[in-house]
Amino acid sequence: SFGIDAVLVKAYDLDLQKVMNLIKQDSMLNQKLAHAKEGIRALYDNDFATSIREFWIVIEEENLALSKKYDNLRHAVNHKIIDGSDAIADLNENFGISIEVGEYLNINDPQVQDILEKNAREMQKLVLNYLNSELYSNSFI
């Protein structure tokens, strides 16, 4: 069980022109921000499978060292049947999830819920750090 998480938000002096440029020009970054928002909403609604899906969308195309860690977990929460033995082995070794080839991940199992919550929170940190660096590098903040 986790306690209440606090999200610390840093105050920024936003330049309205930069914000308008972001809105008008950078559609990919806007999409990633929208998926991050949906992931955070799902996390706070205790919908950990959806939060994992949404956070994964933000980082799926990036070559972040940690992002590949979550590929099979996202696959497991997104698909009805897990049919790859490599995916099954990864879920067991890296996440402690034991399922057999041809089974589905029972996201309502309390043990699975705990695993999904822990990893969704880790993914949230990864996504927020990534987006923060993207916003800085594009001079939006």
N, C-alpha and C positions, 0 to 999 in steps of 0.2 A: 504494500500500500504506500502511496506517495502522499506527501503533504501538499499544501497549497503552494504552487509555484508563483514566484513574482517575476514579472517581466520588467526589466529596467529599460527605460527608453531615454536615450540621450537627446538633449535639446539641441536642435540645429537651427541656424538662421537660413531659411530656405529662400532662394532666389526664385521669385515667381516665374521668371523667364525660363529658368532651368527646368522647373516643374512642367511648364507648358511644352518645352522641347521633349521632355520625357514622354508626356502624354501623346504628342503628335508624331514623334519620330521613332521611338524605340518599342515597337510592338512586341518583340520577343521578351524584352525585360518586363514589359507590362503584363504579359501572360504569366511570366514566372512569379511576379508579385501577386497576381490574382490567385495562382495555385497555392502560394505560400499562405495567403490569407485564408483560403479554404481549408488548408491543412491545420492551421492554428485553430480555426473555428471547430473543426472536427475533433481535434485533440481536447479542447475544453468541453466538448459534448461527450467525451469518453468514447468516441467513435474512432478507435485507434487504427482500424483497417483503412478507413477513408483517409485519415491523416497520413498514413504511410504512403498510400497511392498518390496523394497530392504533393507531398514533399518529394517523392521520387521523381515526379514529373519535372520539378524544378531543376534537379541535378542530373537527370538521366543522360543528357548530352554533354555534360561537363566531364573533364578528366580529373575529377577530384579523387584523391587517393582513397577516401572513405566511401565515396558514392557507390563503387562497385560492390562493396560489402552488402548492400541492401537489395541487389538485383533479385535474388531468389526469394527473399522475404516479400518483396512487392509482388513477385510472381505468385507466391502462395496465397496472399490475401486477395489477389485479383482474379484468380482462375479457380474453377470448380474442382478440377482434378489435377493433381501433381503427378506427372508421368515421367519425369527425368530422374534417374538414379543419382546423378551429380547434384541436382537441386535438393533432393532428399537428404543426401549426405551433408551438404552445406547447411541446411536448416538444422540438422541435428548437431553438427560440430560447432557452428558459430552462434546458434541461437537457442540450442537446447530443446528444439521442437522435434518430437519423434512422430513421424507418419510413414506410412508405407507407400510404395509406388501404386498409383491408381486411387489413392484416398484424397480427400479434401481436407483443408485446414479448418478445424472447428474454431472459429473466432469467438465463439461464446463460451468456450472452456475457460474457467477462471485462471488456470496456469498459463494458457495461451494469451489471455487478456493481459496478464502481468508482463509477459515477454513483449507483446505488441506495444504496450504503454511505454515500457522502458526504451524500446528502440524508436518509437515515434518521437519521444522527447529528445533522444540523441540526434535524430534526423532534423528536428526543428532547430537545434543549435547549429548543425552543419549548414542548413539552408539559410538561416539568418546571417551567419558569418559570410557565406558566399554572396548573398544579395547585398549585404553591407559593402563588401569589397567591390562589387559591380557598380553600385551607386557612386562610390568614391571614385573609382577609376574612370567613370564616365562623367565625372564632375557634376553629378546631380545633387550631391550633398558635400 
